[in-house]
Amino acid sequence: MSKRKSITAGELYVQLDREFRQRRPRECASCYLMLPYRVDRVDGEANWEVIIPAGCSHGCANVIEELVAEYGQEYDLAAESRAS
């Protein structure tokens, strides 16, 4: 059973983006973090992913991968509520 806290994609994005801005290499001004999206998992890993920017020579992809690993241990995305 997962001990992760369930939060919305927006809430998770705010936390990830804030941390990415702090850790992002100063040399890079173009990379940004995208909104996390929900994925189905059965292996006990976090139920979300983010798209990692390609082609940055400053190491932003590594920073994002580290954030995903860290925050993936703590958070799952809440199921979306659908209005009828």
GIMO-V729839 format. One record per backbone hydrogen bond with DSSP energy under -1.0 kcal/mol. NH is the residue of the N-H (numbers start at 1). CO is the residue of the C=O. E is the energy in kcal/mol with one decimal. If there is no record, write none. Layout:
<<NH:CO:E> <NH:CO:E>>
//
This chain:
<<5:74:-2.8> <7:76:-2.4> <12:8:-2.3> <13:9:-2.6> <14:10:-2.1> <15:11:-1.6> <16:12:-2.9> <17:13:-3.2> <18:14:-2.1> <19:15:-2.1> <20:16:-2.8> <21:17:-2.5> <22:18:-1.2> <23:19:-2.0> <24:20:-2.8> <28:25:-1.6> <37:49:-2.6> <39:47:-2.7> <49:37:-2.1> <63:59:-1.6> <64:60:-2.5> <65:61:-2.5> <66:62:-2.2> <67:63:-2.2> <68:64:-2.7> <69:65:-2.2> <70:66:-2.5> <71:67:-3.2> <72:68:-1.9> <75:71:-2.6> <76:5:-2.6> <78:7:-2.7>>
//
